[in-house]
């Protein structure tokens, strides 16, 4: 079993839909990261959180430490949100443990 | 610029060629990381620098891979005698922290755009 599991692996939705991507982890963490990767390879850090909830524009990230679970939500989704969304957790050292990513496609 | 930059963005090499990939971290960042991301996979850790010291190179897949950060800022990842299995996106990240704070240390990493290496 992977230490970081994301679901779904692939998600296709219509423009305007509310999107939820889930991340569950089995290790102790100091922080959880949500990152976005567009075709071409570059990674952009969206959120780093260790408790509660963070919001940036149409993106919301929540984490429940007791349940070892985090969600990334996108409100009013748009085709430009199409990307791979990756969950990664930071443990007791500098190394990140990566999820396999969720490929999101938003159709106009 | 204010972010992490990498060059080249794309590199095509013939099998057996040597390549050098460059990473310019955010100015003042102590930690620098290299990752390898194969197509359809998540990034895999390669190596970690704290300033100029390479503290962890456990992820380097073979002795053909070599990384350096001689002055504690710019880093170069060199791959000798490239093989087709080296084809991947190579990501660099930097962090203002030194990673030694344990569980209380938020190890936020800032990523560069990556270098896509294709070995023919």
Interface residues (C-beta under 8 A of the other chain):
Chain A: X28 X30 X31 X33 X35 X40 X41 X42 X43 X44 X45 X48 X50 X86 X88 X90 X91 X92 X93 X94 X95 X96 X98 X99 X100 X101
Chain B: X9 X31 X33 X37 X41 X42 X43 X44 X45 X48 X56 X89 X91 X93 X95 X97 X99 X102 X103 X104 X105 X106 X107 X108 X109 X110 X111 X112 X113 X114 X115 X116
